């Protein structure tokens, strides 16, 4: 099987802009329902005019964490017509409408950090079955879409941080899909993809005043992982 195609990397300026756009979109959505969110800091970033990918179709996931605790993660495996619009859409969905978690609140804002994953096109693995797929995937690199028929689930490459062993990774993904590694394992199929993932730094300051200043500053740091 050919390697899953890697999306062309964004410029550093484009990454900073998209992270700013995500935070601003979530703040505005929160402020529409809660006046206390109106003044939440979002920082400053310039939109780079030279990067055509900002207006190109893209598969996007956005996640929010309260330091290390998940606030929400939502996206789409199908391309959205416009990258910027996808980031805005899923930043709000992940922050306020992930059914697994409690929505973002102003009291958590200074601790929250956003992360954006732009996915490459998924590629079907030719092998079938739990053990064969575990041998075929590359830890730390591959995102995996796994399942049988309509029972599907996906893990982004960043999940390898928590589950670095392929068998543990796949077993957790099967459970997410409502499948049994023992009974359904021999029949499962998988697709793999790569992603460009970048995010705000994890902030755990001593008091909210310092946190708000940091989150609203101009020096938005970006980490690149794949």
Number of C-alpha atoms within 10 A of each C-alpha: 9 7 12 19 15 16 16 11 14 15 13 14 16 22 26 23 19 24 27 23 22 27 27 20 20 22 25 17 18 22 16 11 10 13 10 13 19 15 11 20 18 24 18 15 19 11 15 15 9 10 13 11 16 22 13 14 16 25 22 27 24 28 24 27 21 19 18 13 10 17 25 26 25 18 22 15 16 13 18 18 13 15 21 21 19 23 28 20 20 25 33 28 21 26 31 21 18 16 11 10 15 13 17 22 16 18 12 14 21 24 21 27 22 25 21 25 24 27 25 22 20 21 18 16 19 12 16 14 15 23 16 16 23 18 12 15 18 16 18 19 18 24 26 27 23 24 23 16 8 7 12 18 19 19 18 22 24 18 16 19 10 9 16 13 14 20 16 14 18 25 19 18 22 25 12 17 18 14 21 14 20 9 8 15 21 13 12 21 21 24 20 26 22 25 28 19 23 22 23 21 16 15 16 15 14 8 10 15 10 12 18 18 14 19 23 16 14 13 12 19 14 17 12 12 14 16
